[in-house]
Amino acid sequence: MEFADDAALYATSDENFVSVARSFVEIAGYWGLTVSLMKTTGVKIGDTPSSFVNGVPVADQSVEIVKEFPYLGSVITDDGEVTSDVRTRITKAASMFGCLKDSVFVNPHLSVTVKKAVYKAVVLATLLYGSECWAVKATAVHHLETFHHHCVRCIMGVTCHQQWCECITTEQLLSEFGMAESLKCLLMERPMKWPGHVCRMDDSHHPKQLLFGELVKPQPFHGPKQRWRDVIAADLKTLDVPLRMCMT
């Protein structure tokens, strides 16, 4: 739930939602702050039915329940998926690449080393912003890699037709560009530092409770959705890092 300027609260039930929201408004008022409930929105993550169809009653007003909203540059959706967030990151990264294309990326007076440094610092950083908390699926990884490969081809001055006619593999192109690692590897590397930090937290801290908490509900017939920690566990297994080692 998003409140005021980039403030966020979370609740585990409809009743807790109302209680937390009202407490937040009261405490803000105690310190002389005003919460604009007209600009405040909430989102319910999961498929559990909610009684707040027309909004959450708070301080004689109603907080709108939406399907998604932006928070600190990321897009939070009611289904817990990252598809909208990935689409938003690609759009913003494409905008950054377009702004710098003529002056940097296709500038014949700049070396590939300089272009790579700018690309990593601006475009790639924009593309992967917030990816530390993504539970990405293969489709999302494909979209990200497609955009990444398009940018590299543009910087290297190689068209898709030329790449196909001259039998230039993507691995060769990335190696010449100086980024031999795939985008999937980058997505695997970025979240690895945070789980250890959370594990060292006290059990009363909210991030640890959210990371290791379990929902009391039966598993769906098609199997549960992949959570962020499931992705981390799979990545650790790929890297031959024992999960128990990361928990101590």
C-alpha distance (Angstrom), angle and dihedral (degrees) to the residues before:
residue distance angle dihedral
M1 . . .
E2 3.77 . .
F3 3.77 120.1 .
A4 3.82 132.3 178.9
D5 3.82 115.7 -32.8
D6 3.80 108.5 -5.5
A7 3.82 92.7 -40.4
A8 3.79 116.4 140.7
L9 3.79 135.4 -170.2
Y10 3.77 130.9 -178.2
A11 3.79 132.8 -151.7
T12 3.80 135.1 -172.8
S13 3.82 99.3 -145.3
D14 3.80 142.4 18.5
E15 3.80 91.5 -100.9
N16 3.78 92.1 48.4
F17 3.80 89.0 48.5
V18 3.80 91.6 58.3
S19 3.81 93.2 43.2
V20 3.81 94.5 49.5
A21 3.81 93.3 44.9
R22 3.80 93.4 50.0
S23 3.81 92.0 45.9
F24 3.81 90.4 50.8
V25 3.82 91.9 52.3
E26 3.80 91.8 46.9
I27 3.81 94.4 48.7
A28 3.81 91.4 46.0
G29 3.81 88.8 52.2
Y30 3.80 90.9 49.6
W31 3.81 88.9 59.4
G32 3.78 92.7 45.7
L33 3.80 95.6 -101.6
T34 3.78 126.9 132.1
V35 3.79 123.4 -145.3
S36 3.80 112.8 -147.0
L37 3.78 101.3 -138.8
M38 3.81 89.9 -176.8
K39 3.82 88.2 66.2
T40 3.79 94.6 38.3
T41 3.80 120.1 100.7
G42 3.77 136.0 178.9
V43 3.76 134.2 -156.6
K44 3.80 129.4 -157.6
I45 3.77 112.0 -145.5
G46 3.79 115.9 -151.6
D47 3.79 137.0 30.0
T48 3.82 97.4 -85.5
P49 3.84 110.0 125.5
S50 3.80 115.0 -107.3
S51 3.79 129.5 -153.2
F52 3.81 90.9 -144.5
V53 3.78 99.5 87.1
N54 3.80 94.6 141.5
G55 3.80 97.3 36.1
V56 3.79 139.3 -77.9
P57 3.83 116.3 -66.9
V58 3.82 109.0 -126.7
A59 3.81 125.9 161.7
D60 3.84 94.9 -18.4
Q61 3.79 89.8 -50.9
S62 3.79 135.8 88.7
V63 3.81 127.2 -115.8
E64 3.80 109.8 -145.4
I65 3.81 118.3 -123.0
V66 3.81 110.7 -140.8
K67 3.79 134.9 -177.8
E68 3.81 93.6 -124.2
F69 3.79 141.8 -3.2
P70 3.80 136.5 -179.7
Y71 3.78 117.2 -106.4
L72 3.82 123.8 -179.7
G73 3.79 90.9 -21.7
S74 3.82 95.1 -48.1
V75 3.79 129.1 100.4
I76 3.82 115.7 -124.5
T77 3.82 113.6 -158.4
D78 3.78 132.5 -169.4
D79 3.82 93.2 -122.3
G80 3.81 94.1 53.8
E81 3.80 91.9 -122.9
V82 3.81 124.1 136.5
T83 3.81 96.8 -145.7
S84 3.81 94.0 105.7
D85 3.79 91.8 44.4
V86 3.82 92.1 50.4
R87 3.81 90.6 48.4
T88 3.81 90.1 50.6
R89 3.82 92.7 48.7
I90 3.82 91.8 50.5
T91 3.82 90.9 49.6
K92 3.81 92.7 50.5
A93 3.81 93.2 44.0
A94 3.81 90.2 49.5
S95 3.79 89.2 52.4
M96 3.81 91.1 51.6
F97 3.80 91.3 47.5
G98 3.80 91.2 49.6
C99 3.81 92.4 50.8
L100 3.81 92.0 53.4
K101 3.80 99.1 34.0
D102 3.81 100.0 96.9
S103 3.79 97.5 34.5
V104 3.82 97.6 43.2
F105 3.78 120.9 1.9
V106 3.83 99.6 49.0
N107 3.80 95.4 27.1
P108 3.84 106.5 125.3
H109 3.81 91.3 -155.7
L110 3.82 93.6 64.0
S111 3.79 124.4 77.4
V112 3.80 123.8 -123.1
T113 3.80 88.3 -113.1
V114 3.80 91.8 60.5
K115 3.80 91.9 43.9
K116 3.81 90.8 50.6
A117 3.81 91.7 50.1
V118 3.81 91.7 51.6
Y119 3.80 91.9 44.2
K120 3.81 92.9 52.2
A121 3.80 94.3 43.2
V122 3.80 97.2 46.4
V123 3.81 115.4 14.6
L124 3.79 101.1 31.1
A125 3.81 91.9 42.2
T126 3.81 89.3 52.8
L127 3.80 92.5 45.7
L128 3.81 94.8 51.7
Y129 3.80 98.2 36.9
G130 3.79 108.2 136.3
S131 3.82 93.0 7.6
E132 3.83 89.3 125.3
C133 3.81 88.1 82.1
W134 3.80 99.3 38.9
A135 3.78 124.0 118.7
V136 3.78 93.5 -159.4
K137 3.78 126.4 -167.2
A138 3.78 126.3 -148.1
T139 3.82 91.3 -99.1
A140 3.81 92.4 56.6
V141 3.81 91.5 47.0
H142 3.81 89.2 51.2
H143 3.81 92.0 52.8
L144 3.81 91.7 48.6
E145 3.81 92.8 47.5
T146 3.81 91.6 47.3
F147 3.80 90.6 56.0
H148 3.82 91.9 43.7
H149 3.81 92.7 51.0
H150 3.81 91.0 47.2
C151 3.81 90.2 54.7
V152 3.81 92.6 47.9
R153 3.81 91.9 49.8
C154 3.79 90.4 50.1
I155 3.80 92.6 50.0
M156 3.81 92.4 46.6
G157 3.81 91.9 46.8
V158 3.80 94.6 -120.3
T159 3.81 121.6 135.4
C160 3.79 125.1 -150.6
H161 3.82 89.8 -111.9
Q162 3.79 91.6 50.2
Q163 3.77 91.8 47.9
W164 3.80 90.7 51.9
C165 3.83 95.5 44.5
E166 3.80 94.3 47.2
C167 3.81 93.3 41.5
I168 3.81 92.9 -123.8
T169 3.78 110.0 168.9
T170 3.78 122.0 -142.3
E171 3.80 89.3 -119.8
Q172 3.81 90.5 56.9
L173 3.79 91.8 48.3
L174 3.80 92.8 49.3
S175 3.79 90.8 47.1
E176 3.82 91.8 53.1
F177 3.79 88.8 47.7
G178 3.80 90.0 53.3
M179 3.81 99.1 -113.7
A180 3.76 105.8 100.3
E181 3.82 93.2 161.6
S182 3.78 115.8 90.6
L183 3.79 123.7 -120.4
K184 3.79 88.0 -112.2
C185 3.82 88.7 61.9
L186 3.79 90.2 50.7
L187 3.80 89.9 50.9
M188 3.80 88.7 51.1
E189 3.80 94.7 48.7
R190 3.81 100.1 48.3
P191 3.84 100.3 64.3
M192 3.82 96.4 43.7
K193 3.81 97.9 90.3
W194 3.79 97.9 53.8
P195 3.86 101.7 60.6
G196 3.81 91.5 59.7
H197 3.80 90.1 50.4
V198 3.81 90.7 51.3
C199 3.81 93.1 46.5
R200 3.80 89.7 57.2
M201 3.80 91.5 54.0
D202 3.78 122.7 101.2
D203 3.81 114.0 -93.0
S204 3.82 90.3 -114.6
H205 3.82 93.8 63.5
H206 3.80 114.7 107.2
P207 3.84 97.4 -132.4
K208 3.81 90.5 56.9
Q209 3.80 92.5 45.8
L210 3.80 90.7 51.1
L211 3.81 93.8 45.7
F212 3.80 96.4 49.9
G213 3.81 99.6 28.4
E214 3.79 122.0 116.1
L215 3.81 127.9 -146.4
V216 3.80 113.9 -127.7
K217 3.78 99.7 -130.6
P218 3.82 136.7 102.6
Q219 3.77 119.0 -94.6
P220 3.83 114.4 -101.4
F221 3.78 120.2 -111.8
H222 3.79 92.8 -107.7
G223 3.81 92.0 50.4
P224 3.81 130.0 -99.3
K225 3.78 122.7 -62.3
Q226 3.76 115.3 -98.6
R227 3.77 110.5 -98.8
W228 3.80 128.0 -150.7
R229 3.78 92.0 -104.8
D230 3.81 89.9 50.2
V231 3.81 88.0 57.8
I232 3.81 90.7 49.0
A233 3.81 91.1 49.4
A234 3.82 91.1 50.3
D235 3.81 91.6 48.3
L236 3.81 91.6 49.7
K237 3.80 89.3 50.7
T238 3.80 89.9 51.3
L239 3.81 89.4 52.2
D240 3.85 91.5 46.9
V241 3.81 91.3 -118.6
P242 3.84 112.1 146.4
L243 3.80 110.5 -122.2
R244 3.82 91.1 -141.4
M245 3.81 89.3 59.6
C246 3.80 90.0 57.9
M247 3.79 92.4 50.6
T248 3.82 95.7 55.8
